[in-house]
Amino acid sequence: MQDLMLQLETARQERVQTLKEFMRLKKELALAQRRCDELRAENGSLKTALLVAENELQTLHAYAADVAQ
């Protein structure tokens, strides 16, 4: 009976440790997902800024070509 109680206590301790590790990993995943979302938003903003700059450059290039003629 004592042996069984020891096994149960060991199993309980392992379960507690596993749950703690699971919660740590879950928190880490949430942080990683949040950072990924932030990077996606930043990437979208950079793409928009790049398109705006590209359009401005094309406009300036066309204007310079007109002035040169």
N, C-alpha and C positions, 0 to 999 in steps of 0.2 A: 504494500500500500504506500509506504514511504517512497519507494522507487517511482510509482505512478504519480505521486504528488510532485516529485522532482521533475519528472518529464513534463507535467502540465505547466509548472512554473517556467521551465525552460522554453516551452512552446509559447507561453504568454509573452515572455521577454522578447523572443524572436518576432512575434507578431507586432509588438510595440515598436521595435526597431524598424521593421519593414514599413509600418505605417508612417513613422517619422521620415524615413527615406523617401517614401512615396510623396508625402506632403512637400518635402524639399524640392523634389523633381518637378512636382506640379507647379510650385511657385516659380522655379527656374524657367519652365516652359512658358508660363504666363508673361514673364519678363521678356523672354526671347520673342514671343509673338507680338508684344507691344512694340518692341524695338523694330521688328520687321514691318509693322504697320507704319511706324514713323518714317522708316527708310523708303517705303513705297510712296508715301505722301511727298517726301522730299524729292524723290525721283520724278514724280509727276510735275512738281513745281519746276524742276530743272529742265525737263523736256519742254514745258511751256515757255520758259525763258529762252531756251535755245531756238525754238520756232520763231519767237518774236525777234530775236537778234538776227536770225537768218532772213526773215522778211525785210527787216530794216537794211540789211546789207544788200539784198537784191534791189531794193528801192534806190539806195545810194549808188549802186553800180549802174542802174538804168539812168539815173539823173546825170551821173558823170559821163556816160556815153552820149547823152543828149547834149550836154554842154560842150563836149569835145567836138561835136559836128558842127 
